Amino acid sequence: MTVIDELQRDHVNLGRLLEILDRKIIKLKSGHHPNFNLMADVVDYIANYAEEHHHPREDKIYAHFKGRDEQLDQALLECEAQHVELRGNAEKLLSVIDDILNDAVIPMDEFIAHLELFVENEKSHMRMEEIAVFPLIRDVATDPDWEHTSALAPAVNDPLFGERLADEYRDLYQQLLDDIEQSA
């Protein structure tokens, strides 16, 4: 399994969480009130996992392949800019959720707009990497590149979807399972 394959696996797992948030958006629009604590935990997980593990790993790999292909270089520049934008969107959404949890009056349509922007930008970013970045890296990569990038950016255990579920995410994982069953 190459590093790109591992990053794609991350995308699949993050996509699962984004689908849960999509279902929450539908419920919100129909007048239901979600579990804001759970929503905050999901957004926080997505943002933290991306910031602490996924994006730094991508950045190391992308740096390794810079200068090999003009089209790839353009895609990597766009990707770097999106990483910054995604971090800002997550911070804004977490701030709004925090305000709601602290009894601030936030119009529901404003909250939904923040949530929709967060989910769509995350999905759009992953699509862009899947379509524009990962295939171009595969086109220029050699066996020594795969060996080097595996050592440069070793796999990390995903604290929610990995083999060893981190203690801090055990409750989140169980709540997500419960929430999925309730929304079925």
C-alpha positions as CSV (number, residue, x, y, z in Angstrom):
1,M,0.0,0.0,0.0
2,T,1.4,3.4,-1.0
3,V,1.2,6.6,1.0
4,I,-1.4,7.8,-1.5
5,D,-3.5,4.7,-0.8
6,E,-3.3,5.5,2.9
7,L,-4.4,9.1,2.3
8,Q,-7.3,7.9,0.2
9,R,-8.3,5.6,3.1
10,D,-8.3,8.7,5.3
11,H,-10.6,10.4,2.8
12,V,-13.0,7.5,2.9
13,N,-13.2,7.7,6.7
14,L,-13.5,11.5,6.7
15,G,-16.2,11.1,4.1
16,R,-18.2,8.9,6.4
17,L,-18.2,11.6,9.0
18,L,-19.1,14.3,6.4
19,E,-22.1,12.1,5.4
20,I,-23.3,12.1,9.0
21,L,-23.1,15.8,9.0
22,D,-25.0,15.9,5.7
23,R,-27.8,13.9,7.3
24,K,-27.8,16.4,10.2
25,I,-28.2,19.3,7.8
26,I,-31.3,17.6,6.3
27,K,-32.7,17.1,9.8
28,L,-31.9,20.7,10.7
29,K,-33.7,22.0,7.6
30,S,-36.8,19.9,8.5
31,G,-36.9,21.5,12.0
32,H,-35.1,18.9,14.1
33,H,-32.6,19.9,16.7
34,P,-29.4,17.9,16.6
35,N,-27.1,16.9,19.4
36,F,-24.8,20.0,19.2
37,N,-22.2,18.3,21.5
38,L,-21.9,15.4,19.2
39,M,-21.8,17.7,16.1
40,A,-19.0,19.7,17.8
41,D,-17.1,16.5,18.5
42,V,-17.4,15.4,14.9
43,V,-16.3,18.7,13.5
44,D,-13.5,18.9,16.0
45,Y,-12.3,15.4,15.1
46,I,-12.3,16.2,11.4
47,A,-10.4,19.4,11.9
48,N,-7.9,18.0,14.4
49,Y,-7.2,14.8,12.5
50,A,-6.7,16.8,9.4
51,E,-4.5,19.4,11.0
52,E,-2.4,17.2,13.2
53,H,-2.0,14.1,11.0
54,H,-3.5,14.1,7.5
55,H,-2.5,17.5,6.1
56,P,1.1,17.5,7.6
57,R,1.5,14.1,6.0
58,E,0.2,15.3,2.7
59,D,2.5,18.4,2.9
60,K,5.6,16.3,3.3
61,I,4.6,14.0,0.4
62,Y,3.6,17.0,-1.8
63,A,7.0,18.7,-1.1
64,H,8.8,15.6,-2.2
65,F,7.0,15.7,-5.6
66,K,7.2,19.4,-6.3
67,G,9.0,20.4,-9.4
68,R,8.3,17.2,-11.3
69,D,5.3,18.3,-13.3
70,E,3.9,21.7,-14.0
71,Q,0.3,20.6,-13.8
72,L,1.0,18.8,-10.5
73,D,2.8,21.9,-9.1
74,Q,-0.3,24.0,-9.9
75,A,-2.6,21.4,-8.2
76,L,-0.3,21.3,-5.1
77,L,-0.4,25.1,-4.8
78,E,-4.2,25.1,-4.9
79,C,-4.2,22.3,-2.3
80,E,-2.0,24.2,0.1
81,A,-4.3,27.2,-0.2
82,Q,-7.3,25.0,0.5
83,H,-5.7,23.5,3.6
84,V,-5.6,27.0,5.1
85,E,-9.2,27.8,4.0
86,L,-10.4,24.5,5.5
87,R,-8.7,25.2,8.8
88,G,-10.5,28.7,8.9
89,N,-13.9,27.1,8.1
90,A,-13.5,24.6,10.8
91,E,-12.5,27.2,13.4
92,K,-15.5,29.4,12.4
93,L,-18.0,26.5,12.6
94,L,-16.6,25.3,16.0
95,S,-16.9,28.9,17.3
96,V,-20.6,29.0,16.2
97,I,-21.3,25.6,17.8
98,D,-19.5,26.8,21.0
99,D,-21.7,29.9,21.0
100,I,-24.8,27.7,20.7
101,L,-23.7,25.4,23.5
102,N,-23.1,28.5,25.6
103,D,-26.7,29.6,25.0
104,A,-26.0,32.4,22.4
105,V,-28.8,33.0,20.1
106,I,-27.7,32.0,16.6
107,P,-30.2,31.9,13.8
108,M,-30.6,28.3,12.6
109,D,-30.2,29.3,9.0
110,E,-26.9,31.0,9.9
111,F,-25.7,27.8,11.6
112,I,-26.8,25.6,8.7
113,A,-24.9,27.9,6.3
114,H,-21.7,27.5,8.3
115,L,-22.2,23.7,8.5
116,E,-23.0,23.4,4.8
117,L,-19.9,25.4,3.9
118,F,-17.7,23.3,6.1
119,V,-19.1,20.0,4.7
120,E,-19.0,21.1,1.0
121,N,-15.5,22.6,1.2
122,E,-14.2,19.4,2.9
123,K,-15.8,17.2,0.3
124,S,-14.7,19.5,-2.6
125,H,-11.1,19.5,-1.3
126,M,-10.9,15.7,-1.1
127,R,-12.4,15.4,-4.6
128,M,-9.8,17.8,-5.9
129,E,-7.0,15.7,-4.4
130,E,-8.5,12.5,-5.7
131,I,-8.9,13.8,-9.2
132,A,-6.1,16.3,-9.7
133,V,-3.3,15.5,-7.2
134,F,-3.2,11.8,-6.4
135,P,-3.3,10.6,-10.1
136,L,-0.6,13.1,-11.1
137,I,1.6,11.9,-8.2
138,R,1.1,8.3,-9.3
139,D,2.1,9.2,-12.8
140,V,5.5,10.7,-11.7
141,A,6.3,8.4,-8.8
142,T,8.8,5.6,-8.9
143,D,9.4,2.7,-6.6
144,P,12.2,4.6,-4.8
145,D,9.7,7.6,-4.4
146,W,7.2,5.3,-2.6
147,E,9.9,4.0,-0.3
148,H,11.1,7.5,0.5
149,T,7.6,8.9,1.1
150,S,6.7,6.0,3.3
151,A,9.7,6.8,5.5
152,L,9.2,10.6,5.2
153,A,5.6,10.5,6.2
154,P,4.9,7.2,8.1
155,A,1.3,6.1,8.7
156,V,-0.3,7.2,11.9
157,N,-3.1,5.3,13.8
158,D,-6.4,7.0,13.1
159,P,-7.8,7.5,16.6
160,L,-11.4,7.0,15.5
161,F,-11.1,4.5,12.6
162,G,-7.7,3.0,13.2
163,E,-6.9,-0.4,14.8
164,R,-6.4,1.2,18.2
165,L,-9.3,3.4,19.2
166,A,-7.9,6.3,21.3
167,D,-9.6,6.7,24.7
168,E,-10.7,10.2,23.9
169,Y,-12.6,9.0,20.8
170,R,-14.3,5.9,22.3
171,D,-17.3,7.8,23.5
172,L,-17.5,9.7,20.2
173,Y,-17.4,6.5,18.3
174,Q,-20.2,5.0,20.4
175,Q,-22.3,8.1,20.1
176,L,-21.9,8.1,16.3
177,L,-23.0,4.5,16.2
178,D,-26.0,5.3,18.4
179,D,-26.8,8.4,16.4
180,I,-26.7,6.5,13.1
181,E,-29.1,3.8,14.5
182,Q,-31.5,6.5,15.6
183,S,-31.5,8.3,12.2
184,A,-32.1,5.1,10.3
